[in-house]
Amino acid sequence: MDSFCECERIAELIGAILGDGNVYDKKPSYVEFCGNPVTDLNYFRNVLLSIVREELNKNPRLFVGSRGLRFRINSKPFVDWLKAKGIPAGEAKGYATVPNFIAFNQKLLTSCVRGLFDTDGSVYFDRRAVYVRPY
């Protein structure tokens, strides 16, 4: 199995996988991202694809449509590495967690949260009267 760097850029990519990615470990093995063509296009095009090109030496094609955008990283070694780090393949909703090498390193955790939030995060303010200040 190939080894990939345990660096901030890979941590951000893993956060994005946890947010909008899917790991598939059958033939062929790949990681796929799906996103909103309006809100995610800039991040996918300028950040995620840059990380994939520079850190994984892959050059996936970004498909942009009116109803969604998608790209796929075809790499069995990368899928196997992710699984070894604890990222599940297949139906993982509610089961995926941040790998230990990220969770116990503040810089990597910050990068991972950036990837997770940029793909799947939002902030809401609750201004109901029950709260003295917005929650």
Buried (B, 14 or more C-beta within 10 A) or exposed (E): EEEBEBBBBBBBBBBBBBBBBBBBBEEEBBBBBBBBBEEBBEBBBEBBBEBBEEBBEBEBEBEBEEEEBBBBBBBBEBBBBBBEBBBBBEEBEEEBEBBEBBEEBEEBBBBBBBBBBBBBEEEEEEEEEEEEEEE
